[in-house]
Amino acid sequence: MITFWLTGVAMRVRAWMARSVAVAMLTAIAGCSDSHSPPLRPAAGSGAATGQSSQPPEPPRRFDPPKTFARTGVELPGITQVPKSHTSSTPMGTQVPWVLHDSTVYAADSEGRLQAIDAARGQVAAVLTPPSLPATAQQDSAGNQVLALVMPGRPIIAEVDGRPLVLFPELIAIPGRGTAAGRTVLDVMAVDPTTRAVAWTASVPVAGGAGPRISGVSPAPSILGVRGTMLVVAVNDQETGTVHGIDIGTKTAVWSKDGYLGQTVAGDSVITIQPRDGTNTMQKVTALSVTDGNPRWSLPNNLYETRVMPAGPTFVAVEARDYSSGKSTFRIVDGNTAADVIPAAQATSSFSTYGMSCAWDNKSVTVCSGVGIVMALDSTSGKELWRLPDQAANRVAPHVTTLWHGAVYGTAGNGAVVLDATTGQDIATPTIAPIQVSATTALAEDPTGDLRAYPATG
């Protein structure tokens, strides 16, 4: 008999954990030195594990950005199935439970470890264990196995001290033993994507079981962003959350704020959704200072069904419904000042704001798309660059799946298409519409709906 244990809060193990799906959001970090980094373990069945020798594979070809891809995709062990909420028909910017860096996919496995999957070869290249994850199950007084309960978050790529790192959060409920009380901790593991080895780890106890005022829904850990030496993290449930500012040098939390659903970092602000009535049915968008967590500004507070999306280094997009009228609204504001980049607009007969999504190409262009509309902005000035549909040119608006380094990927009535992010002109018609893309690889659905890695060819 296996008993699941947790301190002070009911958390559910979801079916997607068995498929390495870790959609989530995160909380605080405290000191843990690099000397405690877990070992890098070779993948079962790889040459390192079996002793078999092989010639080093040819490095993948690089294109920045890629416009065409191989017709046949590579199967990725452990994350074959694409969750229904993250398919090629999902709006761009939707968080997926894995992250792609060059030709490596990082995703949590069913035991709460982080897998580094070689997308070119379809093999697990490394398995990395968070520092607080127990190696073995414990037994209670009745002889039953008692397992730590884990809630992995979504790994992200962030620049820290001038280099990219994979940051992986995980909430771990560790059972007590003897006179030692059970505890819940939040781990953050930083991985160097060049070596696929752990760069550093940090752990912090989470008070009250697993987070702030849990409402019966599993709290979700997530990294909101990095600004300078500050890492901003949050733990959210459906109704409330806690946001923490973590000093990367000391791995300690220097501030924390309860009662905020952390969303993203824009400029020097942490953008949050603040429930107004204790049930999260009425909300306002509030910006906190990255440095000390103090409030900087708030948008009008009569919103519900609020969605906040990064729209550039300093811009943030807000889509919501007006609490009084029920109409959907959409706006883009400067994260530092709350000044409008695109003023709040309600739905009209020619412009629907419902379902608007925005994303940044990590270079210079922000693209927003909704029902039958796509528009591109300069991600620094906010100037509109182009908009579709264009009736005069007989061009329709594509469904955008992702964008990267000056290329917009998606589908139109005739299949997959790539647009120039600056001009909006068609530049390629590949065979796939990527969900994520890098200079070497695209992740996309195959014809059966399974996730595959497609090498870039041009």
Helices and strands as residue ranges (DSSP letters): E 2-4, G 15-19, G 34-36, H 47-50, E 74-75, G 84-86, E 98-101, E 104-108, E 114-118, E 123-128, E 138-139, E 145-147, E 149-152, E 156-160, E 163-174, E 183-192, E 197-205, E 220-227, E 230-236, E 241-247, E 252-258, E 261-266, E 269-275, E 283-289, E 295-298, E 303-310, E 315-322, E 328-334, E 340-346, E 357-360, E 365-370, E 373-378, E 384-388, E 399-404, E 407-412, E 415-420, E 426-428, E 436-437, E 441-445, E 451-455
